[in-house]
Amino acid sequence: MPQVDEQGRPLPPERSGELETILGFLEFHRATFAWKCRDIDAEGMARTIASSSMSLGGMVKHLALVEDHWFSQVLLGKAPNPPWDEVDWDADPDWDWHSAAEDSPAALQTLWQRAVDQSRRAVAEALSMGGLDQLARDQRHDDQPNLRWIILHMIEEYARHNGHADLLREAIDGAAGE
């Protein structure tokens, strides 16, 4: 059982193997994002700052899409899950960001949590068939990434958006930290 900090985030292990360490950092960043979005109402989820159109709600929906894309579609080669399978991405390439204003905070959190849970199952399924060096099944990428790359990319994705989420959360209600 991993140690958790005062925000309830699981701390990445300091003396583990590669797999446990990188999954530990991914879970830490997922939990950081969840902390930044905790207890925000619809107005807060839709709020933007400065000249950016980025909102916490849009970020929640975007990260749900990214989870599905990399773990279900790219890693396992599956079709997009709902709601991504019905989106006209040519008409609005940023639909995930734009449409979030129409969703309740609870619906956004449920969508994201469902995507994270599916991603955890996808990683477990992939690991049962091999290690971190196994290649993704979706071969549409020029350089077919391996599982290690996908997980590290997701850590980068969360780390980047956690910085955005921190700024947005502070603007919404003054809550700051890391």
N, C-alpha and C positions, 0 to 999 in steps of 0.2 A: 504494500500500500504506500503510495507516494506521500511525502510530506506536503502539507498545504500551507499557504501564507494567510495573512489576515483577511484577504479578499476571497479566500477559498480556492485559489489557483494551485494546481498541483505543481510542485517544484520539480524541474528536470533533474534526473539523477546525476550525481557528480562522479560516481564510480561504477559505470555500467558499460556495456558494449555499445557498439555503434547504433544498432537498431533501437535499443531502449533509450539511448540519448536523443536521437533525432525525433523519435515519437514523443518523448518527454517534452522537448521544446515545442513541438506542434501543439500538444495538449495545453501547455502553458500559454501559448499565444491565443489559442481558441478561448481559453478561460479568461484571458485579459480582455479580449473583445467582448465576451459575454458580460463581464464586469462593467465595461464602459457603457453598455446598452441597457443595463439593469434599471428598472423602475423609471423608464422614460415614457411619457404619454405621447399621444399622436402628434400634438403640436411640436414637442421636442424632437420626435423622430423625423419630422419634415423640415426642421429648421436648418437653414444654411448660414454660412458666415462669409464675410468679405465678398470677393468676386466669384467664389466657387459655388457651383450648383450641388455640391456634395452634401448629403444629409446622412444621419445615422441610419434612418430607415432604408435609404438607397444602398448604403454600405452593407446592411444586414442582408438585403436581397441579393446584392452583387456577390457577397461571399458564399451565399447558398448556391448560387450559380457556379462559382468557381470550384467549390467542393464537388458538385455533381460533374462538372466538365472534366476535371483532372482525375478523379478517382473512379467514377462510374464509366464515363465515356472514353477517356484516353487510356487509363490503366486497364480496365476490363473490356473495353470495346463495345459497351452497351449503348443503346439509344438513350437520348436525353430523357430524364424523368419529368413528370409534370411539375411545374407549369411550363418548363423550358421547351417542351416538345411542340407546343402550340403557338409559340411566339414567331412573328414575322420579323426576324432580325434584320432583314434588308430594309424594311420600312423604318425601324428604330433600333440601331445597333446598341443603344444604351437603354433599352427597355427596362432592364433590371433596375437601373437607377431611377428612371422616370416614373415607372408604375408603382413604386413603393409608397408614394404619397397617398395612393388609393387603398392601401392595406392598413389594418389596425396593427398596433405594436404586438399584440398577441399572435396575430396571423404571421407577421414577419418572423417573430421568434420561433414559432412552430416550424415554419418553412426552413429556417436556418438549422434548427436543432435536428430536424428530420434529415437534412442533407449531411450534417456532421455524423449522425448515427449511420447513415448509409455509407459514408466514406470510411468509417471505422470498420464496417463489415467488409468493404471492398479491399481494404489493406489486409485484413485477416485472411480473406479468401486468397489474395495474391501471395501472401506469405506462406500459406499452406501448400502452394505449388512451387515455391522457390524462395530465394532470398532477395536482397536489395538490388542485385544486379540484373534481375529479370526485366525484360523489355516490356513496355506497354503493348497491349494488343491492338490498339488503334494505330494503324500504320499511315495515317494521313499526314503525320508530321515528317518533315524532311529528315530530321535526326530523331529517330524513335527513342524517346527518353526511357530510362530505367526507373524502377520504383524509388530508388534513392533520390534521383533528381526530382521526381514529382513531389516527394515529401519535403525536400529542402526548398523547392519552389513554393510550396504552400506555407512553409515557415516564413519565407520572404514576403509572401502576399499578406499574411496576417501582421507581420511586424510593420510593414508599410502602412496598412490601414489602421493598425492600433495607434499610430502617431496621429493620423487624421481623427480617429475617434476621440482621442484625448483632447484635442483642440475643440472639437464640436461639443463634447460633454462639458468642458469648462465654460464654453459660451452659453450653454443651455441653463446650467444651474450652479456653476462655480465649482463643481466637483473636479478636483485635480489629483494627479498622482501618477507617477511613472509614465 
